[in-house]
Every structure is written in C-alpha cells, then in structure tokens.
Amino acid sequence: MHGLHSRRGTAEGEEHALLTHAGQRAIALLKRLELPHHRVHDARHFYAVRAIRAGTPYELVAKQLGHADVAMVAKVYGRFKPDHDERDRWELAADALDRADAARAEARADGQDRVDR
C-alpha cells in the first residue's frame, strides 16, 4: 500500500504529513493573493537553474537540494551551465554597465558642483 497511510507512525510519515500541510497552506496563500499556483518542485528547479547559471558547483547544488547523486544534478541541470565564453561576455557587459553608471554619477556630481558654486 502506497501513500501516507502506509507510513503512519514513522518519521517519514510525519515529515510527509508536515510537507503536505505546508503545501496546502502555500496553495491557500497563493489563491488568497490571486497568484498562479506553483509547486514546491518548481521553486527547487528555479533555484537549481539559477545556481548552476551562476557557476555554483554541482556538488553544492546537489547537497542543497538533498540529492546524493551529483551525476544526476549534472545530467539534469548541466545544460544550464554557462560556458567560459558566455560567462566572459556577461562579466564584460556587467563591467561596461558599472563604468557607465559611474560616469553618469560623476557627470551628475559635476553638474551639481557647478550649480552649487
């Protein structure tokens, strides 16, 4: 027999009941806020994709998700890992944006200094 009833009285059954209760409360909250329903699994997948894209090692993502098999994480999420060229392009773009922001701030400060004089 599968399901919660076959696990009653065990730590696993209690954990499952707690997770089920938390999930039901989350669904009720989403409805009350008029937000679309998402599964907890969707949030885990969202986190894993973002972590891998940021360069987080597979071992750490696997540990955080509770997976013992790092190879499974690499197989499922490996396609989201940026290659070195892509990461370099993003870093160059971020540096360019930082320089542009600094130049705008400096120009504003210079303009303000002229007004204050």
C-alpha positions as CSV (number, residue, x, y, z in Angstrom):
1,M,0.0,0.0,0.0
2,H,1.4,3.4,-1.0
3,G,0.7,6.8,0.3
4,L,0.7,8.5,3.7
5,H,-1.4,5.8,5.3
6,S,1.2,3.1,4.8
7,R,3.8,5.4,6.6
8,R,1.8,6.4,9.6
9,G,3.8,6.3,12.8
10,T,7.1,6.7,11.1
11,A,9.3,9.7,10.9
12,E,8.9,9.6,7.1
13,G,5.1,9.7,7.5
14,E,5.3,12.6,9.9
15,E,7.6,14.5,7.6
16,H,5.3,13.8,4.6
17,A,2.2,15.0,6.6
18,L,4.1,18.2,7.6
19,L,5.1,18.8,4.0
20,T,1.6,18.1,2.8
21,H,0.2,20.6,5.3
22,A,2.7,23.2,4.3
23,G,1.9,22.7,0.7
24,Q,-1.8,23.1,1.4
25,R,-1.2,26.3,3.3
26,A,1.0,27.6,0.4
27,I,-1.7,26.9,-2.1
28,A,-4.3,28.7,0.0
29,L,-2.0,31.7,0.3
30,L,-1.4,31.8,-3.5
31,K,-5.2,31.7,-4.0
32,R,-5.8,34.4,-1.5
33,L,-3.1,36.6,-3.2
34,E,-4.6,35.8,-6.6
35,L,-1.3,34.4,-7.7
36,P,-0.9,31.4,-10.0
37,H,-0.3,28.0,-8.4
38,H,3.3,26.7,-8.4
39,R,4.5,23.5,-7.0
40,V,7.4,23.5,-4.4
41,H,9.2,21.4,-7.0
42,D,9.0,24.4,-9.4
43,A,10.8,26.6,-6.8
44,R,13.5,23.9,-6.4
45,H,14.0,23.7,-10.2
46,F,14.1,27.6,-10.4
47,Y,16.8,27.7,-7.7
48,A,18.9,24.9,-9.2
49,V,18.9,26.5,-12.7
50,R,19.9,29.9,-11.3
51,A,22.6,28.4,-9.1
52,I,24.1,26.5,-12.0
53,R,24.0,29.5,-14.2
54,A,25.8,31.5,-11.5
55,G,28.6,28.9,-11.5
56,T,27.7,27.1,-8.3
57,P,29.4,23.7,-8.3
58,Y,27.2,20.7,-8.9
59,E,28.2,19.1,-5.6
60,L,26.9,22.1,-3.7
61,V,23.6,22.3,-5.6
62,A,23.1,18.6,-5.1
63,K,23.7,18.9,-1.4
64,Q,21.4,21.9,-1.1
65,L,18.6,20.0,-2.9
66,G,19.2,16.9,-0.9
67,H,20.4,14.8,-3.8
68,A,23.1,12.1,-3.1
69,D,23.8,11.7,-6.8
70,V,25.8,14.6,-8.1
71,A,25.8,13.0,-11.6
72,M,22.0,13.3,-11.7
73,V,22.2,17.0,-11.0
74,A,24.9,17.4,-13.7
75,K,22.7,15.5,-16.1
76,V,19.5,17.4,-15.4
77,Y,20.9,20.9,-15.0
78,G,24.2,20.7,-16.9
79,R,22.7,22.3,-20.0
80,F,22.2,25.5,-17.9
81,K,25.9,25.8,-17.0
82,P,27.4,28.7,-19.0
83,D,30.5,28.1,-21.0
84,H,33.6,30.2,-20.3
85,D,32.9,32.5,-23.3
86,E,29.4,33.2,-22.2
87,R,30.5,33.9,-18.7
88,D,33.2,36.3,-20.0
89,R,30.7,38.1,-22.1
90,W,28.4,38.6,-19.1
91,E,31.3,39.8,-17.0
92,L,32.4,42.3,-19.7
93,A,28.8,43.6,-20.1
94,A,28.4,44.0,-16.3
95,D,31.8,45.9,-16.2
96,A,30.6,48.2,-19.0
97,L,27.3,48.9,-17.2
98,D,29.2,49.6,-14.0
99,R,31.5,52.1,-15.8
100,A,28.5,53.8,-17.5
101,D,26.8,54.1,-14.1
102,A,29.9,55.6,-12.6
103,A,30.3,58.1,-15.5
104,R,26.6,59.2,-15.1
105,A,27.0,59.6,-11.4
106,E,30.2,61.6,-11.9
107,A,28.5,63.8,-14.6
108,R,25.6,64.5,-12.2
109,A,28.0,65.3,-9.4
110,D,30.0,67.7,-11.7
111,G,26.7,69.4,-12.8
112,Q,25.6,69.7,-9.2
113,D,29.0,71.2,-8.2
114,R,28.6,73.9,-10.9
115,V,25.2,74.8,-9.6
116,D,26.4,75.0,-6.0
117,R,29.2,77.4,-6.9
